């Protein structure tokens, strides 16, 4: 079973995302760009939830934009202002966590 990685330096975002995602799958948070990159390489990350309003989240998305889509897991961005276009987006954490791929996939 793959991990869900939550990327944001905002601890409130981290707590809410992890609480909403539940306990059906392993979840890990990264509050820094380097730690997010290290986690992607160290564990089986199946999907990534990114805070687009956060400097760390935006920088991490910039790194992902430079890679071919086949090189990284599914990415979903919480972007209430609509700045990100390459990745699927949700306006809120709640909206992102109700996306079917972010829920348990047996």
C-alpha positions as a Markdown table, in Angstrom:
| # | Residue | x | y | z |
|---|---|---|---|---|
| 1 | Unk | 0.0 | 0.0 | 0.0 |
| 2 | Unk | 1.4 | 3.4 | -1.0 |
| 3 | Unk | 1.7 | 6.4 | 1.2 |
| 4 | Unk | 0.0 | 9.8 | 0.9 |
| 5 | Unk | 2.4 | 12.7 | 1.3 |
| 6 | Unk | 1.0 | 16.0 | 2.5 |
| 7 | Unk | 3.3 | 19.0 | 1.6 |
| 8 | Unk | 2.9 | 22.3 | 3.4 |
| 9 | Unk | 4.9 | 24.3 | 6.0 |
| 10 | Unk | 1.5 | 25.3 | 7.5 |
| 11 | Unk | 1.0 | 23.0 | 10.4 |
| 12 | Unk | -2.8 | 23.7 | 10.5 |
| 13 | Unk | -3.0 | 22.6 | 6.8 |
| 14 | Unk | -1.0 | 19.4 | 7.7 |
| 15 | Unk | -3.2 | 18.6 | 10.7 |
| 16 | Unk | -6.5 | 19.1 | 8.8 |
| 17 | Unk | -5.4 | 17.1 | 5.8 |
| 18 | Unk | -4.2 | 14.2 | 7.8 |
| 19 | Unk | -7.4 | 14.2 | 10.0 |
| 20 | Unk | -9.6 | 14.3 | 6.9 |
| 21 | Unk | -7.7 | 11.6 | 5.0 |
| 22 | Unk | -8.3 | 9.2 | 7.9 |
| 23 | Unk | -6.4 | 6.1 | 8.9 |
| 24 | Unk | -7.2 | 3.9 | 6.0 |
| 25 | Unk | -3.7 | 4.4 | 4.5 |
| 26 | Unk | -0.4 | 5.5 | 5.7 |
| 27 | Unk | 0.1 | 9.3 | 5.6 |
| 28 | Unk | 3.2 | 11.4 | 6.1 |
| 29 | Unk | 3.6 | 15.2 | 6.2 |
| 30 | Unk | 6.5 | 17.3 | 4.9 |
| 31 | Unk | 7.0 | 20.9 | 6.1 |
| 32 | Unk | 10.0 | 21.5 | 3.9 |
| 33 | Unk | 10.9 | 21.1 | 0.2 |
| 34 | Unk | 14.0 | 18.9 | 0.9 |
| 35 | Unk | 12.1 | 16.6 | 3.3 |
| 36 | Unk | 9.3 | 16.2 | 0.7 |
| 37 | Unk | 11.8 | 15.3 | -2.0 |
| 38 | Unk | 13.6 | 12.9 | 0.4 |
| 39 | Unk | 10.3 | 11.2 | 1.3 |
| 40 | Unk | 9.3 | 10.7 | -2.3 |
| 41 | Unk | 12.6 | 8.8 | -2.8 |
| 42 | Unk | 12.6 | 6.9 | 0.5 |
| 43 | Unk | 9.1 | 5.5 | 0.7 |
| 44 | Unk | 6.4 | 4.3 | -1.7 |
| 45 | Unk | 4.5 | 7.6 | -2.2 |
| 46 | Unk | 1.4 | 6.8 | -4.2 |
| 47 | Unk | -0.2 | 10.3 | -4.0 |
| 48 | Unk | 0.8 | 13.8 | -3.0 |
| 49 | Unk | -1.5 | 16.5 | -1.5 |
| 50 | Unk | 0.1 | 20.0 | -1.9 |
| 51 | Unk | -0.8 | 23.3 | -0.4 |
| 52 | Unk | -0.5 | 25.8 | -3.3 |
| 53 | Unk | -0.8 | 28.9 | -1.0 |
| 54 | Unk | 2.4 | 27.9 | 0.8 |
| 55 | Unk | 5.9 | 28.7 | -0.3 |
| 56 | Unk | 7.1 | 25.1 | 0.3 |
| 57 | Unk | 4.2 | 23.7 | -1.6 |
| 58 | Unk | 4.7 | 26.1 | -4.6 |
| 59 | Unk | 8.4 | 25.3 | -4.7 |
| 60 | Unk | 7.7 | 21.6 | -4.6 |
| 61 | Unk | 5.2 | 21.9 | -7.4 |
| 62 | Unk | 7.9 | 23.8 | -9.4 |
| 63 | Unk | 10.2 | 20.8 | -9.0 |
| 64 | Unk | 7.4 | 18.4 | -10.1 |
| 65 | Unk | 6.6 | 20.5 | -13.2 |
| 66 | Unk | 10.1 | 19.9 | -14.4 |
| 67 | Unk | 9.6 | 16.1 | -14.5 |
| 68 | Unk | 7.7 | 14.0 | -17.0 |
| 69 | Unk | 4.2 | 13.1 | -15.5 |
| 70 | Unk | 5.1 | 9.4 | -15.5 |
| 71 | Unk | 8.0 | 10.1 | -13.0 |
| 72 | Unk | 5.9 | 11.0 | -10.0 |
| 73 | Unk | 2.8 | 9.8 | -8.1 |
| 74 | Unk | -0.7 | 11.3 | -8.4 |
| 75 | Unk | -0.6 | 14.9 | -7.4 |
| 76 | Unk | -3.6 | 16.9 | -6.1 |
| 77 | Unk | -3.3 | 20.6 | -5.3 |
| 78 | Unk | -5.3 | 22.6 | -2.8 |
| 79 | Unk | -5.5 | 25.9 | -4.7 |
| 80 | Unk | -8.3 | 28.2 | -3.7 |
| 81 | Unk | -7.1 | 31.0 | -6.1 |
| 82 | Unk | -6.7 | 28.8 | -9.2 |
| 83 | Unk | -3.0 | 29.4 | -9.9 |
| 84 | Unk | -2.0 | 25.9 | -10.7 |
| 85 | Unk | -3.0 | 24.4 | -14.0 |
| 86 | Unk | -0.9 | 21.2 | -14.7 |
| 87 | Unk | -2.3 | 19.2 | -11.7 |
| 88 | Unk | -5.8 | 18.5 | -10.6 |
| 89 | Unk | -6.9 | 21.0 | -8.0 |
| 90 | Unk | -9.5 | 21.4 | -5.2 |
| 91 | Unk | -10.5 | 24.7 | -3.6 |
| 92 | Unk | -10.3 | 23.3 | -0.1 |
| 93 | Unk | -8.7 | 20.6 | 1.9 |
| 94 | Unk | -12.1 | 19.0 | 2.5 |
| 95 | Unk | -12.7 | 19.0 | -1.3 |
| 96 | Unk | -9.3 | 17.5 | -1.9 |
| 97 | Unk | -9.9 | 14.8 | 0.6 |
| 98 | Unk | -13.2 | 13.8 | -0.9 |
| 99 | Unk | -11.5 | 13.1 | -4.2 |
| 100 | Unk | -11.9 | 9.3 | -4.8 |
| 101 | Unk | -8.2 | 8.6 | -5.5 |
| 102 | Unk | -7.2 | 10.2 | -2.2 |
| 103 | Unk | -9.5 | 7.8 | -0.3 |
| 104 | Unk | -8.6 | 4.2 | 0.3 |
| 105 | Unk | -8.0 | 2.3 | -2.9 |
| 106 | Unk | -7.9 | -1.4 | -2.1 |
